[in-house]
Amino acid sequence: MTRRLAQVAKKVGVSEATVSRVLNGKPGVSDSTRQAVLSALDVLGYERPTQLRGERARLVGLVLPELQNPIFPAFAEVIGGALAQLGLTPVLCTQTKGGVSEADYVELLLQQQVSGVVFAGGLYAQADAPHDHYRELADRNIPVVLVNAAIEHLGFPCVSCDDAVAVEQAWRHLASLGHERIGLVLGPGDHMPSGRKLAAARALAPDLPDERVARAMFSLEGGQAAATRLLDQGVTGIICASDPLALGAVRAARRRGLGVPGEVSVVGYDDSAFMNCTEPPLTTVRQPIEAMGRAAVELLNAQIGGSSVTPEELLFEPELVVRGSTAQAPRG
């Protein structure tokens, strides 16, 4: 017990006597200090005293599918910072292959009495994935916000980058450079953002053949394999659903002995960290991460404060960033 008092006191920056007063429900402690002590208990993995367990902790789960794609650490930084400004403590939950699943993390967060959960790039975007853990959150009235396109009927507010506008910007850019044989590297068939991107491409090019649409897992290797199939179809411009996929497409072209952008132009999506440092620097469609992350936290905080938030989708406008991986289409 003494060790626990000392650890919590050190974490919060108060005396052990103050921590003891909070744990025993004694008066003489400000609300902010009391909440800080309870949050420290949660963060350090200690159980709250029985009489304090009914209250939700000032913890917010931030559930991400991975950290290898730089877009997810970027979202975590923005969302985590905005939560901290509100006195909320983010708990980062990152899935690992064959490890803890999204549903496992939700169960863990519910045990910790979290105030809410923000999901970015989760199973809510895949139509064929299990979704029972979302229903459990809804049944328990836990505030939730989703980042980027979700399947229908989950009933949570959503903050998304406009996938259709992203493809329109990329497609028109390549077309303006004279590219006529344009292909797409997208995520799996049940992936909602990829579905929106494909719909936008078909609206622009109704005669787009299926052979020019390649599906891949979201990784550099997946992008390379998918782009290789598109190069077999003779495409000169490739639009990708993420920056790692685009880097895989650049590698695929080089393995064929094709120059980028001299013979093949490649466009990414996200404008994640270091895309201006690649060779060539990547032309990509930028997600407004800062604005989206802050909007997600505002929506979550409104729910935590008891306000009713309609389960609508806020669409944010992307921006094409032209760099060195796109150029005039090769002649002939």
ZASE-276225 format. One record per residue (C-alpha): residue number from 1; residue in three letters; x, y, z. Coordinates in Angstrom, 1 decimal, m for minus. Example, Ala and Ser with C-alpha at 12.3 -4.5 7.8 and 13.67 -1.06 7.14 Angstrom:
! ZASE-276225
    k    r      px      py      pz
    1  ALA    12.3    m4.5     7.8
    2  SER    13.7    m1.1     7.1
***
This chain:
! ZASE-276225
    k    r      px      py      pz
    1  MET     0.0     0.0     0.0
    2  THR     2.8     2.4     0.9
    3  ARG     4.5     1.7    m2.4
    4  ARG     1.3     2.4    m4.3
    5  LEU     0.8     5.7    m2.4
    6  ALA     4.4     6.7    m3.2
    7  GLN     4.1     5.8    m6.9
    8  VAL     0.8     7.6    m7.4
    9  ALA     2.0    10.7    m5.5
   10  LYS     5.2    10.9    m7.6
   11  LYS     3.2    10.5   m10.8
   12  VAL     0.8    13.3    m9.9
   13  GLY     3.3    15.5    m8.1
   14  VAL     1.3    15.7    m4.8
   15  SER     2.0    14.3    m1.3
   16  GLU     1.2    10.8    m0.2
   17  ALA    m1.2    12.3     2.3
   18  THR    m3.2    13.8    m0.5
   19  VAL    m3.4    10.5    m2.4
   20  SER    m4.5     8.8     0.8
   21  ARG    m7.3    11.4     1.2
   22  VAL    m8.5    10.7    m2.3
   23  LEU    m8.5     7.0    m1.9
   24  ASN   m10.4     7.2     1.4
   25  GLY   m12.9     9.7     0.1
   26  LYS   m11.9    12.4     2.5
   27  PRO   m12.6    16.1     1.9
   28  GLY   m10.0    18.8     1.4
   29  VAL    m8.8    17.9    m2.2
   30  SER    m9.7    19.8    m5.3
   31  ASP   m11.6    18.1    m8.1
   32  SER    m8.7    18.5   m10.5
   33  THR    m6.3    16.9    m8.1
   34  ARG    m8.8    14.1    m7.3
   35  GLN    m9.2    13.3   m11.0
   36  ALA    m5.4    13.4   m11.5
   37  VAL    m4.9    10.9    m8.7
   38  LEU    m7.6     8.5   m10.0
   39  SER    m6.2     8.7   m13.6
   40  ALA    m2.7     7.9   m12.2
   41  LEU    m4.2     4.9   m10.4
   42  ASP    m5.6     3.7   m13.8
   43  VAL    m2.4     4.4   m15.7
   44  LEU    m0.2     2.6   m13.2
   45  GLY    m2.5    m0.4   m13.3
   46  TYR    m3.9    m0.2    m9.8
   47  GLU    m7.5    m1.0    m9.0
   48  ARG    m9.6     1.8    m7.7
   49  PRO   m11.1     1.5    m4.2
   50  THR   m14.5    m0.1    m4.4
   51  GLN   m16.4     3.1    m3.6
   52  LEU   m14.7     4.9    m6.5
   53  ARG   m15.1     2.3    m9.2
   54  GLY   m18.5     3.6   m10.4
   55  GLU   m17.0     6.7   m11.9
   56  ARG   m15.4     6.6   m15.3
   57  ALA   m11.7     7.3   m15.4
   58  ARG   m10.3    10.3   m17.2
   59  LEU    m8.8     7.8   m19.6
   60  VAL    m9.5     7.7   m23.3
   61  GLY    m8.6     4.7   m25.5
   62  LEU    m6.9     5.5   m28.7
   63  VAL    m7.1     2.3   m30.8
   64  LEU    m4.8     2.1   m33.9
   65  PRO    m4.2    m0.9   m36.3
   66  GLU    m0.4    m0.3   m36.5
   67  LEU     2.4     2.2   m36.1
   68  GLN     4.5     1.2   m39.1
   69  ASN     2.5     3.5   m41.4
   70  PRO     3.6     7.0   m40.3
   71  ILE     0.0     8.3   m40.6
   72  PHE    m1.1     6.5   m37.4
   73  PRO     1.6     7.9   m35.1
   74  ALA     0.8    11.3   m36.7
   75  PHE    m2.9    10.9   m35.7
   76  ALA    m1.9     9.6   m32.3
   77  GLU     0.2    12.7   m31.7
   78  VAL    m2.5    15.2   m32.6
   79  ILE    m5.3    13.3   m30.8
   80  GLY    m3.2    12.6   m27.7
   81  GLY    m2.1    16.2   m27.4
   82  ALA    m5.7    17.5   m27.8
   83  LEU    m6.9    15.0   m25.1
   84  ALA    m4.2    16.1   m22.7
   85  GLN    m5.2    19.7   m23.1
   86  LEU    m8.6    18.7   m21.8
   87  GLY    m7.2    16.8   m18.8
   88  LEU    m7.9    13.4   m20.4
   89  THR    m5.2    10.7   m20.6
   90  PRO    m4.8     8.8   m23.9
   91  VAL    m4.2     5.1   m23.6
   92  LEU    m2.6     3.9   m26.8
   93  CYS    m3.8     0.5   m28.0
   94  THR    m1.9    m0.9   m31.1
   95  GLN    m2.8    m4.2   m32.6
   96  THR    m0.1    m6.6   m33.5
   97  LYS    m0.2    m9.5   m35.9
   98  GLY    m1.3   m12.6   m34.0
   99  GLY    m1.4   m10.6   m30.8
  100  VAL    m4.1    m8.6   m28.9
  101  SER    m7.1    m7.9   m31.1
  102  GLU    m9.3    m4.8   m31.3
  103  ALA   m12.0    m6.6   m29.4
  104  ASP    m9.5    m7.6   m26.7
  105  TYR    m8.4    m3.9   m26.3
  106  VAL   m12.1    m2.8   m26.0
  107  GLU   m12.6    m5.3   m23.2
  108  LEU    m9.5    m4.1   m21.5
  109  LEU   m10.6    m0.4   m21.8
  110  LEU   m14.1    m1.2   m20.5
  111  GLN   m12.4    m2.8   m17.4
  112  GLN   m10.5     0.4   m16.9
  113  GLN   m13.8     2.4   m16.9
  114  VAL   m12.6     4.6   m19.7
  115  SER   m14.4     7.9   m20.5
  116  GLY   m14.4     7.2   m24.3
  117  VAL   m12.6     5.6   m27.2
  118  VAL   m11.2     7.0   m30.5
  119  PHE   m10.6     4.5   m33.3
  120  ALA    m8.5     5.3   m36.3
  121  GLY    m8.2     2.8   m39.2
  122  GLY   m10.0     0.0   m37.4
  123  LEU   m12.3    m2.9   m38.2
  124  TYR   m15.2    m0.5   m38.5
  125  ALA   m13.9     0.2   m42.0
  126  GLN   m14.1    m3.4   m43.1
  127  ALA   m17.5    m4.8   m43.9
  128  ASP   m16.5    m8.4   m43.4
  129  ALA   m14.7    m8.0   m40.1
  130  PRO   m16.3    m8.7   m36.6
  131  HIS   m18.1    m5.7   m35.1
  132  ASP   m19.6    m7.1   m31.9
  133  HIS   m17.2    m5.0   m29.7
  134  TYR   m18.6    m1.8   m31.3
  135  ARG   m22.1    m2.9   m30.3
  136  GLU   m21.0    m3.5   m26.8
  137  LEU   m19.6     0.1   m26.5
  138  ALA   m22.9     1.4   m27.9
  139  ASP   m24.9    m0.7   m25.4
  140  ARG   m22.9     0.7   m22.5
  141  ASN   m23.2     4.3   m23.8
  142  ILE   m19.4     4.8   m24.0
  143  PRO   m18.6     7.9   m26.1
  144  VAL   m16.9     6.8   m29.3
  145  VAL   m15.5     8.6   m32.4
  146  LEU   m14.3     7.0   m35.6
  147  VAL   m11.6     8.4   m37.9
  148  ASN   m12.2     7.8   m41.6
  149  ALA   m14.9     6.0   m43.4
  150  ALA   m16.9     3.3   m41.6
  151  ILE   m19.5     0.8   m42.5
  152  GLU   m23.1     1.9   m42.0
  153  HIS   m25.4     1.5   m39.0
  154  LEU   m22.7     1.6   m36.3
  155  GLY   m24.3     4.7   m34.9
  156  PHE   m21.0     6.6   m34.0
  157  PRO   m19.9    10.1   m35.1
  158  CYS   m17.1     9.9   m37.7
  159  VAL   m14.4    12.3   m38.9
  160  SER   m13.3    11.4   m42.4
  161  CYS   m11.1    12.7   m45.2
  162  ASP   m13.1    12.9   m48.5
  163  ASP   m11.9     9.8   m50.4
  164  ALA   m13.8    10.8   m53.5
  165  VAL   m12.2    14.2   m53.7
  166  ALA    m8.7    12.6   m53.1
  167  VAL    m9.1    10.4   m56.1
  168  GLU   m10.5    13.2   m58.2
  169  GLN    m7.5    15.4   m57.4
  170  ALA    m5.0    12.6   m58.2
  171  TRP    m6.8    11.4   m61.3
  172  ARG    m7.1    14.9   m62.8
  173  HIS    m3.4    15.6   m62.0
  174  LEU    m2.3    12.5   m63.9
  175  ALA    m4.7    13.2   m66.8
  176  SER    m3.4    16.7   m67.1
  177  LEU     0.1    15.2   m67.6
  178  GLY    m1.2    13.2   m70.5
  179  HIS    m1.7     9.8   m68.7
  180  GLU    m4.5     7.8   m70.3
  181  ARG    m3.7     4.3   m68.8
  182  ILE    m4.2     5.0   m65.1
  183  GLY    m4.5     2.2   m62.5
  184  LEU    m5.4     2.0   m58.8
  185  VAL    m3.8     0.2   m55.9
  186  LEU    m6.5    m0.1   m53.2
  187  GLY    m7.1    m1.9   m50.0
  188  PRO    m9.1    m5.2   m49.6
  189  GLY   m12.5    m5.5   m51.3
  190  ASP   m14.5    m4.9   m48.0
  191  HIS   m12.5    m1.8   m47.1
  192  MET   m14.8     1.2   m47.1
  193  PRO   m12.4     4.1   m47.9
  194  SER   m11.0     2.0   m50.8
  195  GLY   m14.6     1.4   m52.0
  196  ARG   m15.2     5.1   m52.0
  197  LYS   m12.0     5.7   m53.9
  198  LEU   m13.0     3.2   m56.6
  199  ALA   m16.5     4.6   m56.9
  200  ALA   m14.9     8.1   m57.5
  201  ALA   m12.5     6.6   m60.1
  202  ARG   m15.4     4.9   m62.0
  203  ALA   m17.4     8.1   m62.0
  204  LEU   m14.4     9.9   m63.7
  205  ALA   m13.7     7.0   m66.0
  206  PRO   m16.8     4.8   m66.5
  207  ASP   m14.8     2.5   m68.9
  208  LEU   m12.1     1.8   m66.3
  209  PRO   m11.3    m2.0   m66.8
  210  ASP   m11.2    m4.3   m63.7
  211  GLU    m7.7    m5.2   m64.6
  212  ARG    m6.5    m1.7   m63.8
  213  VAL    m7.8    m2.0   m60.2
  214  ALA    m5.4    m4.0   m57.9
  215  ARG    m6.2    m4.9   m54.3
  216  ALA    m3.5    m5.2   m51.6
  217  MET    m2.9    m5.4   m47.9
  218  PHE    m1.7    m2.0   m46.6
  219  SER     2.1    m2.5   m46.7
  220  LEU     5.0    m1.7   m49.0
  221  GLU     5.2    m5.3   m50.1
  222  GLY     1.5    m5.3   m50.8
  223  GLY     1.9    m2.2   m52.9
  224  GLN     4.8    m3.7   m54.9
  225  ALA     2.8    m6.9   m55.7
  226  ALA    m0.3    m5.0   m56.7
  227  ALA     1.6    m2.4   m58.8
  228  THR     3.5    m5.2   m60.6
  229  ARG     0.1    m6.6   m61.8
  230  LEU    m0.9    m3.1   m63.0
  231  LEU     2.4    m2.7   m64.9
  232  ASP     1.6    m5.9   m66.7
  233  GLN    m1.5    m4.1   m68.0
  234  GLY     0.7    m1.3   m69.4
  235  VAL    m0.4     1.5   m67.0
  236  THR     1.7     4.7   m66.9
  237  GLY     0.1     6.3   m63.9
  238  ILE    m0.7     4.6   m60.5
  239  ILE    m2.9     6.1   m57.8
  240  CYS    m2.4     4.4   m54.4
  241  ALA    m4.6     4.3   m51.3
  242  SER    m1.7     5.0   m48.9
  243  ASP     1.9     6.2   m49.0
  244  PRO     3.4     2.8   m48.1
  245  LEU     1.5     1.3   m51.1
  246  ALA     2.9     4.1   m53.3
  247  LEU     6.4     3.4   m52.2
  248  GLY     5.8    m0.3   m53.0
  249  ALA     4.6     0.8   m56.5
  250  VAL     7.8     2.9   m57.0
  251  ARG     9.9    m0.2   m56.1
  252  ALA     7.8    m2.4   m58.5
  253  ALA     8.5     0.0   m61.3
  254  ARG    12.2     0.1   m60.6
  255  ARG    12.4    m3.7   m60.4
  256  ARG    11.0    m3.6   m64.0
  257  GLY    13.8    m1.2   m65.0
  258  LEU    11.2     1.6   m65.4
  259  GLY    12.0     5.1   m64.3
  260  VAL     9.8     7.0   m61.9
  261  PRO     8.5     9.5   m63.0
  262  GLY    10.0     9.2   m66.5
  263  GLU     8.1     6.1   m67.5
  264  VAL     5.6     5.6   m64.6
  265  SER     4.0     8.2   m62.4
  266  VAL     2.9     7.3   m58.9
  267  VAL     0.6     9.2   m56.5
  268  GLY     0.2     8.3   m52.8
  269  TYR    m2.4     9.1   m50.2
  270  ASP    m1.9    10.6   m46.6
  271  ASP     1.3    12.8   m47.0
  272  SER     2.7    11.0   m44.0
  273  ALA     6.1    11.8   m42.5
  274  PHE     9.2    11.8   m44.7
  275  MET     7.3    11.5   m48.1
  276  ASN     9.2    14.6   m49.2
  277  CYS    12.5    12.8   m48.4
  278  THR    12.0     9.7   m50.6
  279  GLU    13.6     9.3   m54.0
  280  PRO    11.9    10.7   m55.9
  281  PRO     9.9    12.8   m53.4
  282  LEU     6.3    11.4   m53.4
  283  THR     3.4    13.2   m55.0
  284  THR     0.5    12.4   m52.6
  285  VAL    m2.9    13.6   m51.4
  286  ARG    m2.6    15.1   m47.9
  287  GLN    m5.1    14.3   m45.2
  288  PRO    m5.7    17.3   m42.9
  289  ILE    m4.5    15.3   m39.8
  290  GLU    m4.4    18.3   m37.4
  291  ALA    m8.0    19.4   m38.2
  292  MET    m9.4    15.9   m38.3
  293  GLY    m7.7    14.9   m35.0
  294  ARG    m8.9    18.0   m33.2
  295  ALA   m12.5    17.5   m34.5
  296  ALA   m12.5    13.9   m33.3
  297  VAL   m11.5    15.0   m29.8
  298  GLU   m14.1    17.8   m29.7
  299  LEU   m16.8    15.3   m30.7
  300  LEU   m15.6    12.9   m28.0
  301  ASN   m15.4    15.5   m25.3
  302  ALA   m18.9    16.8   m26.1
  303  GLN   m20.2    13.3   m25.5
  304  ILE   m18.2    12.9   m22.3
  305  GLY   m19.7    16.1   m21.1
  306  GLY   m23.2    14.7   m21.6
  307  SER   m24.1    16.4   m24.9
  308  SER   m25.9    14.4   m27.5
  309  VAL   m23.8    14.2   m30.8
  310  THR   m25.5    13.0   m34.0
  311  PRO   m23.9    10.0   m35.6
  312  GLU   m23.0    11.9   m38.7
  313  GLU   m19.8    12.0   m40.8
  314  LEU   m17.7    15.1   m41.0
  315  LEU   m15.9    15.2   m44.3
  316  PHE   m12.6    17.0   m44.5
  317  GLU   m11.1    18.2   m47.8
  318  PRO    m7.8    16.7   m48.8
  319  GLU    m5.0    18.5   m50.7
  320  LEU    m2.9    17.3   m53.6
  321  VAL     0.8    17.8   m52.9
  322  VAL     2.8    17.6   m56.2
  323  ARG     6.4    16.5   m55.9
  324  GLY     8.8    14.4   m58.0
  325  SER     7.0    11.1   m58.5
  326  THR     4.7    12.4   m61.3
  327  ALA     5.6    13.8   m64.7
  328  GLN     4.4    13.9   m68.3
  329  ALA     3.2    10.6   m69.7
  330  PRO     5.8     8.8   m71.8
  331  ARG     5.2     9.1   m75.6
  332  GLY     4.3     6.1   m77.7
***
